[in-house]
């Protein structure tokens, strides 16, 4: 299998079912790979007109120029962000 265009979730599933890999290494690899699955940005505010974007995974505040969350490292998907 060519590793060029394999979906990240397929890689996670494969590493979780591998029998010749240390369980700790399986867990760590799955966590690291999961961070590469784009997570939609969310919008939040204080109810007084101040709005900001946050990571859909850790809820850390992010900027529209961020490709990765500066708090947890997840890939941010801006194409599906909620707009106000």
N, C-alpha and C positions, 0 to 999 in steps of 0.2 A: 504494500500500500504506500502511495506517495503521501508524504506528510505536508505537502504544500497547501492543499485545499480541504483539509479535514476539519469539520466543525469542532469547536472547542468542547462542546458537550460530549461528542463521540470519544475524544481523547480522555475526558474525565471518566466516562463509563468504562473505557478499556483499562485504564490504570487501576480502577477500583476492583476489577475482576481478575487482574493478573495474579497468578499463583506464585510467581517467583520473585515478588517484590516485598520487601519489609513493610509491615502494616503502617508503621510510622511514616515511611517514605510515600506510601500510597496516599495517606491523609494529607501530607504536606503538598504533594504534587497536585492533588485534586483542589486544594484550597488556592494554590497559586494559579492554576489554570482557570478556575472559576472567576478570578479577578479580571480575566481577559474577555469575559462575556459582557458586552455593553449593557450598562444600566441606565435607564432613562433618568434625566434630571427631573427634579420635582420643584415646584414653586411653593414658597411659604411666606407668611407675613405676620405682622404683629396686630393686624386689624385696624391700624391707624394710617394705612397708606404706604407703609414700608414693606416692599416685597424683595425677596432674594431667592436664589436657586440653592438647592441642596442635593447632596448625593442620595440616590434612591436606596443605597445599601446602609450607610452609616449615619445619614442625616446631617453630615458635616456641611457647612456653608461652602459653596463653590462659586467660581466666576465663569461667565460665558466663554472665556478663552481657555479654560481648563479642559484638557483632553482626558486627564486622569484625576480622580479625587485626591486632593492634597492631604486627606486624613487617612483613608484606607487603601488607596491605590487602585481602586476599581476603574475600569474604562467607563467614561461618561458618554452616553448617546444623546446628542443634542437634537437630532432630527425629530424625536417624538416628545420633546419637552412641552410641558403645559404652558400655554401662553395666556396672559391676562390682558 
